[in-house]
Amino acid sequence: MRFLDYSFRRPEENLAYDEILLEMAENGRGDETLRVWESHVPFVVLGVSQILRQEVYEQNCLADHIAIMRRCSAGGCVLQGPGCLNFTLVLAHDRHPDLRTIRASYCYILGAISAALARYGISAKHKGVSDIAIRGLKFSGNAQKRRRRHILHHGTVLYTLDTQTIARYIREPIDRPQYRGTRDHHGFLTTVPLDPHDLKLVFCDAFNADPRPTKPTRNEILATKNLAKEKYRAYDWIRRR
């Protein structure tokens, strides 16, 4: 599996690159990939179908110059930025029978990450549909976009991001997993006690990727910048709902 350790400077380009990796694999111009990235600036990102006004404190974002973005996958609204490491997987259906259903794919992927974390002495568990938690506290949320031959699976891992800041920008969710109960963001979220270097090794271990990273191709970078400009930076995409 190809391993990419690559972060763009702009939030919209980081989101666009995930979609480019999926589309290139789906069209036979790419292959299975593990990517890790981290934004150097904070921003809020909505799931593809979420309604902005129901999920985000927009005035607080505007006051603090926090960009609001929207990704191509489902799932909930999250705060990105320093202290939040992201991982991206592009996987082929014909190589992984466990991808056949959404539930099975989450069990397979999040189970593999939990098993790799156990080798670092961290007892993490797949919780709800798409979370990973330590002692019932969530540190990783995940989402997918599924195509005929491949899936895009990406997730966040909080390692130093201050969970108290999340409540300033993101409203309490209406749809919440049962294990969350009535806990607010700060009472429900935690950080994983690993640094980015070790987390990258965890992901490579979980998916048998060579930890020596490759670089994006020129075509990937050009396609990413075009998609970021045409879609991810567009008012109509961000505010589609």
N, C-alpha and C positions, 0 to 999 in steps of 0.2 A: 504493500500500500504506500502511495506517495504521501510524504509528510511535508506540510508547509507551516512554517512559523513566520507569518507575515501579517503585519498590520498596516493598513493605509492610514493616512493622516486625517481624512475626512470620514465622519460617521457614515454618510450615505454610500461611500465607496466600500467600506467594510461590509455593509449589508448587501450591496450589489455583487460583490465578489462571490459570496456564498451562492447566489442564484446562478452566476456565470459558471461556477464549478459544476453545478447540477446540470445545467443545460448542455454544457460541452460533453459531459459524460453521456447524457441521454442521446445526443446526436452523434456519438461515436468519435468525438474529437478529444475525449478525455477519459480518465479512468477513476477508479476508487481513490478517494483522497481523505486524509485527516489534516485539518487545518486548525491552528490555534492563533488567536489574535486578542489584542486588548486595546481599547480606545484610550488615547492620552487625554481626552476631554470627556466630561460627563454629558450624556444625552439620554432622553427617554425614547423607548421604542415600543410601539404598539404591535400586537398581533394583527394579521392581515384583515380580520373581520371585526375587530373591536371598534366601538364608537368612542371617538376621542373625548368628547365632553363627559362621558361616563367613567373614564379611566384616569384622566390627567387633570391636575391643577394647573391649567394653562397659564393663568396670571402669574403664578409663582415661577413657572418656567421662563416666561417672558422677562420677569423682573431680574432673574438670575442668569439670563442669557443661556438657558439650557435648551438645546434644539429638541424638537419632537420629530421623530422618524416613524416609519412603518416598515415592517419586514414582510417577506413573501410567505411566511409560514404562519400557522395558527398559534394558539397559546396565548399567554397573558402578557400584560404590560410590565416592562422591567426598566430599571435604571442601569445604564451602562457607564463605564468610566474606569479610571485607575482603581485597582483593587478588585476588578471583576475580569477574570480570564474566560474567554469564550473558546469553545471547541466546535468544529464543524466536521461532519462526516458525510461523504457521498458514497453510498453503498449500492451494489448491484443486487437486484432481486434473485438472479439465478445463482449467485454465489452464497447467498444467505437465506436458507429456507425460513428462518425465523422472522423474516421481514414481511411475511405474507399478510399479516393483519397489523393494524395500528397497535393494539394491545401487546401482541407477541413481540413486535419490534421494540417497543419500549422496554419490555422485560429483558430482552436479549441485550440491548445496548446499555441500559442502566445497570443491569446485572453484571456485565463485563467491567464497567467502571467501578462498581462497588467491590468486586473481587480484587481488582488491581489496587484499590485503596487499602484493602485489608492487608496486603503485602507490605504496606507502609505503616501498619499498626492502627489504622483508622477504621472503626466499625461503622460503616455507612450502609444504608438500606434504600432500596427503591420504594418510594411511598406515593400513594395516590396513583394517578395515571402517569405523570411525567416528571416527578420530583425525585431528588436524592436527598436524604436527611441523615443527620447525626442526632441520636437521642430525641427523635421527633421534631427536630428543628431543621428547616429546609436551608440548604446552601446551594442547590443547583435546580434550576428550572429548565425545561427542554421543550422543543417544538419540532414539527416536521412539515415538509412539503413532499408529496409523493407523486412520482411520475410512473409511466408504464414499466420502464426497465430499471429505474434507480429511485432512491429516496435521498432527500436532503434531511439530515438530522442535525440540529445545532442546539447548544445549551450554554448556560452561564454557570460559572463557578465563582462564588464569592470567597475571596481569601483575606482581603483587608478592607473592603468597601464598608463604610460606616452605615449600618442598617438604619440608624435613626434619621438619616437624610432622605431616605426613600419616601417617608410619609409626607415630606414637603411637596413632592412632585407627583406622586402616584396615589390615587384614591384607593380606599379599601375595596377589594374586588367583590362583586356581587356573586359570581360563581367561584366557589372555593372548595378545595378537597375536604372530605369529611375529617381527616386527621388534623386539619388546621383548627377546627372548632371556631371559637369566637376571638382568637388571638389576632391582634393588630400586626402590622408589618414588623415592628421591632420585637414583639414577643414571639413571632413565628420564624424569623430568619436568623441565621448564624453564619459564621465563616468557617472554612476548612483550614486546619492548622498545617498548611503546606505552602511553600513559596512557588512562584511560577515555574521555576526550573524543575522542581520535583513533580508538579502537576503535569507538565509536558511529558515527563517520563511515565507517569501513570497512564496517560492517554495512549502513548505508544505501546506500552505493555498490554493494555486492555485490547488493542486491535492489531497487534503484531506488526506495527509500523516501524520502519527503520528510523531511529531517533535523529539521524543526520538529515537535516531539512534540505529540501530542494527550493528553488526559487520560482515565482510565477513566470510564465512565458510572456513575451511581448504582446502576443495576441490576447492573452488573458487580461493584461493590464489595460490595453486599449478598450477591450469590450467592457470591462468593469467601469472605466471612466465614462464611457458612452451611456451605459445603463444607469449609472448614478445620476448623470445629468438629465436624461430623458424620463426616468421613472422615479428614482428614490429621492431626488431633490424637488420633484414636481409637487406643486400645491394640491393638484387634483388627486394625486396618489396618497399623500400624507393625510389629507382631509376627505378621503373618499367616504368615510362614515363618521 
